[in-house]
């Protein structure tokens, strides 16, 4: 059984639990990740449990209708990215009780490897 990790936004309004090994973390330099500082931790959809109510999340869609950047409308902290089919990318910066400087974090060159989004 995988460990359960607790995550929250800065103000504590949004709380998640993830049951998965803390591995495969990466940062990305695409236009949104570079600005938000999101550290991706991709886990299976079933591994993520939203402890607070969904109505509290806000979503920014930029490429298509099934993937987005989900954040707290109160403090603005980005918690989740969707659009990866059977996975969700959780922001490892939101892990409670973990010093991110102690984690092994890879890099993904989203600036050059991802196709551009819509221009209009």
Residue pairs with C-beta under 8 A, 6 or more apart in sequence:
1 19
2 19
2 20
2 21
2 47
3 19
3 20
3 21
3 22
4 17
4 18
4 19
5 17
5 18
5 19
5 20
5 22
5 95
5 96
5 98
6 15
6 16
6 17
6 95
6 96
6 97
7 15
7 16
7 17
7 18
7 79
7 90
7 91
7 94
7 95
7 96
8 14
8 15
8 16
8 94
8 96
9 71
9 72
9 74
9 75
9 77
9 79
9 94
10 72
10 75
10 76
10 77
11 72
11 74
11 75
11 77
13 52
13 56
13 72
13 74
13 75
14 50
14 52
14 56
14 57
14 72
14 77
14 79
15 50
15 51
15 52
16 48
16 49
16 50
16 51
16 79
16 80
16 90
16 94
17 48
17 49
17 51
18 41
18 43
18 47
18 48
18 49
18 90
19 47
19 49
20 41
20 43
20 44
20 47
22 41
22 92
22 95
22 98
22 103
24 41
24 42
24 106
25 39
25 40
25 41
25 92
25 103
25 104
25 105
25 106
26 39
26 40
26 105
26 106
26 107
26 108
27 33
27 37
27 38
27 39
27 40
27 105
27 106
27 107
27 108
28 34
28 38
28 40
28 107
28 108
28 109
28 110
29 107
29 108
29 109
29 110
29 111
30 110
30 111
30 114
31 111
31 117
32 38
32 62
32 69
33 40
33 110
34 111
36 69
36 78
37 93
38 78
38 81
38 89
38 91
38 93
39 91
39 92
39 93
39 100
39 103
39 105
40 81
40 89
40 90
40 91
40 92
40 108
41 89
41 90
41 91
41 92
42 84
42 87
42 88
42 89
42 90
43 87
43 88
43 90
44 86
44 87
44 88
45 86
45 87
45 88
47 88
48 80
48 88
48 90
50 57
56 72
56 73
57 70
57 71
57 72
57 73
57 79
57 80
58 70
58 71
58 72
58 73
59 68
59 69
59 70
59 71
60 68
60 69
60 71
61 67
61 68
61 69
62 68
62 69
62 117
62 118
63 83
63 117
63 118
64 83
66 82
66 83
67 81
67 82
67 83
67 84
68 81
68 82
68 83
69 78
69 80
69 81
70 78
70 79
70 80
70 81
70 82
71 77
71 78
71 79
72 79
77 91
77 94
78 91
79 90
79 91
79 94
80 88
80 89
80 90
80 91
81 88
81 89
81 91
82 88
82 89
92 98
92 100
92 103
92 105
93 100
